[in-house]
């Protein structure tokens, strides 16, 4: 028998973070900072966006105090931050809304 109406698409599973250590370690080699597991991915990405905005603002401030080659390095960093921001925004943007 041929179905006239196709099955509805399977629901997309909600994504969550996994526990992920980062940054400085203590004298025993244990990480001092960790992203908690179980945070909804959308919340984590929204916070990552804010962190990138802060890093970019800091980098722009630093550019004003540097010379030629150093400025080029920081401007390259800013471009990388812009790319990361665009990728995150592309993931969390509602479908069809840009």
N, C-alpha and C positions, 0 to 999 in steps of 0.2 A: 504494500500500500504506500502511495506517495503522499507525504504530508503537504498540505497546501500552505500552512503557516509554519515557518521554521521555529525551532526552540529559541527561547530568549537567551541572550548571551549570559554566560556564567558571571556571577557577581565578582568584582575585583576584590581580592583579599586586602584587608587593611594592613599596612606595613608599619612595623615598629622598630625602634632602635635595638641594637644588641649592646651589652656592656662593652665599652671600648675605652681603655686607658689612653691618656695622652700627656704630653709635656714632661715636666720635671719628675725625677724619681727621688725617693728618700735614700738615706744611708744604707738601707738594706736592698736597694734596687727595686723597691716597690713603687708603682706610680702614685703620685700624690693626687692626681685628678682623673676622674673617670666619667664618661657619659653613661648615665643610667640606662639599663635595658628597659624596654617596655614603653618608651615614650613614643606617642604617635608620630610617624614620619613627617606629617605636615607641620606639627609643632616644632620638631627638630629643625626642619628646613626653614621655617619662619625665623627661628632664633639664629640660624646660620646666616641668613640674609642680614640681620641686624649686625652681627659680628663683622661681616664683610664690609658693611657700610662704615662701621667705626674704623676698621683697618684702612679703608680707602681715604677717609677723612684725615687720618694720621699721616698717611703717605703723602697726600697733597700738602700738608703742613710742612713736612720734612723737605719737600722739593724746594721750598723757598729758602732753605738754608744750605743748599749744596752747590757744588760746582759741576760744570759740563758733564763728564763721564758719570759722576755719581747721580746727577739728575736723570740721565738716561736709564740707569739701573732702576731707580725708583719709579720712573714713568713706565718702565716695563712691568714692574710689580703692579702698578695701578691697572694696566691693561689686563693682567692676569686676574686681578680681583673683579674687574668688570665682566670678564668672561665667566668666572665662577658665579657671579651674581645673576647673569643672564641665564645660565643653565638651571640654577635653582628656581628662578622665576618661571622658566618654561615648564618646570615640573609641577609647580603649585598653582599656576594660572588656571582658572576655570576654562574648560573647553570652549574654543571659539572666541574667547575674550582675550584681546591683546592690548 
